[in-house]
Amino acid sequence: MIDGVSGSASLTVSALSVTRLVVTTQPGGATGGVNFATQPVVQLRDVNGNPVGTATAAVTAAIASGAGTLSGTTTVSAVNGVATFTDLRVDAPGSHTLVFSTPEVATATSAVFTVAAGATPASLAIQTQPGGAVSGSAFSTQPVIRVLDSTGPWFPVPASPSPQRARPARARSMAPRP
């Protein structure tokens, strides 16, 4: 009671709106074409740096620096003010950073992380069969060999910069010698 006044009053406190994004878990453990071992987590915060627990905005990830393509679910909705990515991956090796954005809010950029080269080649396949063979001449249709790694993508094997002229094989008789 204040100076003889009785009663009650209500006070409504509302969260401030989202003004910035903060990467709270940095991406890491990256191998080309494989989901990051450590997936990024982004928190939505207000002008004072406090988490906005009611925020549900969509947060989008993109490559900020480095080569390649970012794959996986690149846009996720925040839950209780936190956007958790679960299956991001980059297909090219090297140093990278990711940028995270949401409409009308400043972006946040991850720390630099390194994507290691992809899996070791696992098998070979003939994409184009050789053809048009004439004794002493190169095939008119050169073979094309593809390499498959354990993650599934096919990678072309670069052609030789100076193809070698095919040499005819010497015929050998399989008949037993007298």
C-alpha positions as CSV (number, residue, x, y, z in Angstrom):
1,M,0.0,0.0,0.0
2,I,1.3,3.4,-1.0
3,D,0.1,6.4,1.0
4,G,-3.2,4.8,1.8
5,V,-3.9,3.7,-1.7
6,S,-4.9,0.1,-2.0
7,G,-5.3,-2.1,-5.0
8,S,-3.1,-3.8,-7.5
9,A,-1.5,-3.0,-10.8
10,S,-0.2,-5.1,-13.6
11,L,3.0,-4.8,-15.3
12,T,3.6,-6.3,-18.7
13,V,7.2,-7.0,-19.7
14,S,7.8,-7.9,-23.4
15,A,10.9,-9.1,-25.1
16,L,12.7,-6.8,-27.3
17,S,12.8,-7.7,-31.0
18,V,15.6,-9.5,-32.6
19,T,18.4,-7.2,-33.8
20,R,21.3,-9.6,-34.2
21,L,22.4,-13.1,-34.7
22,V,25.2,-14.8,-32.8
23,V,26.9,-18.1,-33.8
24,T,27.0,-20.0,-30.5
25,T,28.3,-23.3,-32.0
26,Q,30.8,-23.0,-34.8
27,P,30.8,-25.5,-37.8
28,G,33.7,-27.9,-37.7
29,G,34.9,-31.4,-38.5
30,A,34.3,-30.9,-42.2
31,T,35.1,-33.3,-45.0
32,G,34.1,-32.6,-48.6
33,G,30.7,-33.9,-49.3
34,V,30.1,-35.2,-45.8
35,N,27.9,-33.5,-43.1
36,F,29.9,-31.4,-40.6
37,A,30.7,-33.3,-37.5
38,T,29.9,-30.2,-35.5
39,Q,26.8,-28.4,-36.9
40,P,26.3,-24.7,-36.4
41,V,23.9,-23.2,-33.9
42,V,22.7,-19.6,-34.2
43,Q,21.0,-17.6,-31.4
44,L,18.7,-14.7,-32.0
45,R,19.4,-11.8,-29.7
46,D,18.0,-8.3,-28.9
47,V,19.8,-5.0,-29.0
48,N,21.2,-5.6,-25.5
49,G,22.6,-9.0,-26.4
50,N,20.0,-10.9,-24.6
51,P,18.5,-14.1,-26.1
52,V,15.0,-13.6,-27.5
53,G,13.4,-16.9,-26.4
54,T,10.2,-16.2,-28.3
55,A,11.9,-15.8,-31.7
56,T,10.9,-18.2,-34.4
57,A,12.4,-16.5,-37.5
58,A,13.8,-18.5,-40.4
59,V,17.6,-18.4,-40.4
60,T,19.5,-19.1,-43.7
61,A,23.1,-20.3,-44.0
62,A,25.2,-19.6,-47.1
63,I,28.9,-19.7,-48.0
64,A,30.6,-16.4,-47.1
65,S,34.1,-17.4,-48.3
66,G,35.6,-20.4,-49.9
67,A,34.8,-22.5,-52.9
68,G,32.1,-25.1,-53.4
69,T,28.5,-25.6,-52.7
70,L,26.7,-25.6,-49.3
71,S,24.2,-28.4,-49.2
72,G,21.7,-29.8,-46.7
73,T,18.9,-27.9,-45.0
74,T,20.2,-24.4,-45.4
75,T,17.2,-22.6,-43.9
76,V,15.8,-23.6,-40.5
77,S,13.2,-22.0,-38.2
78,A,14.4,-20.9,-34.8
79,V,12.9,-22.7,-31.8
80,N,12.9,-20.7,-28.6
81,G,15.3,-18.2,-30.2
82,V,17.8,-20.8,-31.4
83,A,18.4,-22.0,-35.0
84,T,20.0,-25.5,-35.0
85,F,21.4,-26.8,-38.3
86,T,21.6,-30.6,-38.6
87,D,22.9,-31.6,-42.0
88,L,25.1,-28.9,-43.6
89,R,28.0,-29.9,-45.7
90,V,30.4,-28.3,-48.3
91,D,31.7,-30.2,-51.3
92,A,35.0,-28.4,-51.9
93,P,38.1,-28.6,-49.7
94,G,39.8,-25.5,-48.3
95,S,39.1,-22.7,-45.8
96,H,35.5,-21.5,-45.6
97,T,33.2,-19.3,-43.5
98,L,29.4,-19.4,-43.4
99,V,27.1,-16.4,-43.2
100,F,23.8,-16.7,-41.4
101,S,20.9,-14.3,-42.1
102,T,17.3,-13.7,-41.3
103,P,15.0,-11.0,-42.8
104,E,15.6,-7.5,-41.5
105,V,18.4,-8.5,-39.1
106,A,22.1,-8.1,-39.4
107,T,24.0,-11.2,-40.5
108,A,26.5,-13.2,-38.4
109,T,29.6,-14.9,-39.9
110,S,31.1,-18.1,-38.6
111,A,34.8,-18.5,-37.7
112,V,37.0,-19.9,-40.4
113,F,36.9,-23.7,-40.7
114,T,38.7,-26.1,-43.0
115,V,37.0,-28.7,-45.2
116,A,39.3,-31.7,-45.8
117,A,39.4,-33.4,-49.1
118,G,36.6,-35.9,-49.7
119,A,36.8,-39.7,-49.4
120,T,39.4,-41.8,-51.1
121,P,38.4,-43.1,-54.5
122,A,36.7,-46.4,-54.1
123,S,36.0,-47.7,-57.6
124,L,36.3,-47.0,-61.4
125,A,33.7,-47.2,-64.0
126,I,33.8,-46.9,-67.8
127,Q,31.5,-44.1,-68.8
128,T,32.2,-44.2,-72.5
129,Q,33.4,-47.4,-74.2
130,P,36.3,-47.1,-76.7
131,G,35.4,-47.6,-80.3
132,G,36.5,-47.2,-83.9
133,A,39.7,-49.2,-83.5
134,V,42.0,-49.4,-86.5
135,S,45.3,-51.2,-86.3
136,G,48.1,-48.7,-85.6
137,S,45.7,-45.8,-84.9
138,A,44.1,-44.2,-81.9
139,F,40.5,-45.1,-81.1
140,S,38.1,-42.7,-82.9
141,T,36.0,-42.8,-79.7
142,Q,38.3,-42.4,-76.7
143,P,37.2,-44.1,-73.4
144,V,36.1,-42.0,-70.5
145,I,36.8,-43.3,-67.0
146,R,34.9,-42.1,-63.9
147,V,35.9,-42.4,-60.3
148,L,33.4,-43.1,-57.5
149,D,34.3,-42.3,-53.9
150,S,32.6,-43.8,-50.9
151,T,30.3,-40.8,-50.5
152,G,28.7,-41.4,-53.9
153,P,29.6,-38.5,-56.2
154,W,31.2,-39.3,-59.5
155,F,34.3,-37.3,-60.4
156,P,35.8,-37.1,-63.9
157,V,39.4,-38.1,-64.3
158,P,41.2,-35.4,-66.3
159,A,42.2,-36.4,-69.8
160,S,45.9,-36.6,-70.6
161,P,47.1,-33.3,-72.0
162,S,49.0,-35.1,-74.8
163,P,47.2,-38.4,-75.6
164,Q,49.6,-41.2,-76.6
165,R,49.2,-42.9,-79.9
166,A,48.0,-46.4,-79.5
167,R,50.5,-49.1,-80.4
168,P,49.3,-52.2,-82.0
169,A,49.8,-55.4,-80.0
170,R,51.9,-58.2,-81.4
171,A,49.9,-61.3,-82.1
172,R,51.1,-64.3,-80.2
173,S,50.2,-67.8,-80.8
174,M,48.8,-69.8,-77.9
175,A,49.6,-73.1,-79.6
176,P,52.2,-75.3,-77.8
177,R,55.6,-75.3,-79.2
178,P,56.9,-78.5,-80.8
